[in-house]
Amino acid sequence: MTEAARSMDARELAALETAIEEIMAKARSFGLDFFPMRFEICPADIIYTFGAYAMPARFSHWSFGKAYHQMKTQYDYGLSKIYELVINSDPCYAFLLETNSLLQNKMIVAHVLAHSDFFKHNHRFRHTNRQMIASMAAFANRVSEYERKVGRHRVERFLDAVLSIHEHVDPYPTAGAAGRPQAERAPHQEDESPYADLLALDRPKPEAPAPTAPEPPASSGKSAPTRDLLLFLLEHAPDLEDWQRDILSSVRNEMLYFRPQMETKITNEGWASFWHARIMRELDLTPEESVEFARMHAAVLAPGRFYLNPYHLGFHIFEDIERRYGWDKLFEVRETEVDVSLIRNYLTEELCERLDLYVYARVGNEYRITGKAWERVRDALLRQLNNCGIPYIYVEDGNYQRRGELYLRHAYEGVELDPVHLQKTLPHVHHIWQRPVHLETVEDGQTVVYTFTGQECLREVRKA
């Protein structure tokens, strides 16, 4: 039987249930405190659908189909494999690939328990909407309804525009109608979905009806600069219909849900890898299983030549923290740090040398190592991780030159914007704003302003 056709039989499922109970007990004995867990065994098609959409239920868009095709093709050709998917929710859902071996699932269960512990206790997740699966499913149903009412093309075109800038939110929202922390928002009324029987497990009933989209203010003039582009458009774009405001608001909520995960990739994966290794060493494995686990663990932590493996770096940082500071410090770091602070506070010269970290750049037609000094490696990592690698774009004026035009400014920090990407994105912003959009940035040391008029994209060099 090929791996693609293999599925678990009753005996294997019973063995997995027993292993999960043993691993959960072992994790609790180490001090891990996770949400109630729900494990589901899924075929590859389902796992890769969830991976492409990033959740079990989400609105339909062509970009998710593209991601699914890429990931599933790599799986079919044996180039990559998703063994599990874990959702930051309460209860916490973990989806396991049905072709996993029992030993693989043991390691994965230990790994996702640590993820759940991290989601529950790290400070960046304190405002997370733990019922986001239901919110996303309800939003997906509303998008389908909008497609029926106003036309699929209009809805998809607007989603294209919003998704082109969906990362430009303020991850630390302040008080306000559209800016309340997600934990304080009432969830939308749940709609029926293909996963209703799964998602209904242990789900509390909503206590409030679905909120309506906020009404735009009477004016859209100049105000204090803000980096939350989606919120500004939601509150100030003058010609949006209710369904468009709902899409803007909901996509922004989804981005705020995902943002802490983006900020803690190294810390979260390092924590999970540290604990799957510690828990697996405590299990009664046969010699053959111990060798196979060592192989799997080494594959997860394998460093890359041209990319940073977050599992590799995070695991070794946590091992070093335990060695230098002791057990209690591990849980303090898990609660208080994100990737930027973890690198700044705990990446040492000794670790950089031991892990053979370096900075490289393209020189001519080839890539070359340009530095191995640990301070340079640390600073390069911090620049890469700053704002999750997303450029800071500020809304400077919503009534530029008193013509209702939108003026944006790139907070230049030594890295220029990609002009091709920039010129493809401005038309999307214009589609939402419906008036000319300007973006100020820096190129070759000069201030440059790009303007999309609705017909063409112009570039102007501003003299000092």
URRAUR-V277213 format. One record per run of one state. SS is the DSSP state (2 for helix, 1 for strand, 0 for the rest). FROM is the first residue (numbers start at 1). TO is the last residue. If there is no record, write none. Layout:
ss={SS & SS}
from={FROM & FROM}
to={TO & TO}
This chain:
ss={0 & 2 & 0 & 2 & 0 & 1 & 0 & 2 & 0 & 2 & 0 & 1 & 0 & 1 & 0 & 2 & 0 & 2 & 0 & 2 & 0 & 2 & 0 & 2 & 0 & 2 & 0 & 1 & 0 & 2 & 0 & 2 & 0 & 2 & 0 & 2 & 0 & 2 & 0 & 2 & 0 & 2 & 0 & 2 & 0 & 1 & 0 & 1 & 0 & 2 & 0 & 1 & 0 & 1 & 0 & 2 & 0 & 1 & 0 & 1 & 0 & 1 & 0}
from={1 & 3 & 6 & 10 & 30 & 37 & 43 & 44 & 54 & 62 & 77 & 84 & 87 & 92 & 98 & 102 & 122 & 123 & 126 & 132 & 151 & 152 & 164 & 182 & 185 & 196 & 200 & 226 & 227 & 229 & 237 & 242 & 264 & 265 & 283 & 287 & 301 & 310 & 326 & 327 & 337 & 339 & 347 & 349 & 355 & 359 & 364 & 366 & 372 & 374 & 390 & 393 & 401 & 405 & 411 & 419 & 434 & 437 & 444 & 446 & 453 & 457 & 463}
to={2 & 5 & 9 & 29 & 36 & 42 & 43 & 53 & 61 & 76 & 83 & 86 & 91 & 97 & 101 & 121 & 122 & 125 & 131 & 150 & 151 & 163 & 181 & 184 & 195 & 199 & 225 & 226 & 228 & 236 & 241 & 263 & 264 & 282 & 286 & 300 & 309 & 325 & 326 & 336 & 338 & 346 & 348 & 354 & 358 & 363 & 365 & 371 & 373 & 389 & 392 & 400 & 404 & 410 & 418 & 433 & 436 & 443 & 445 & 452 & 456 & 462 & 464}
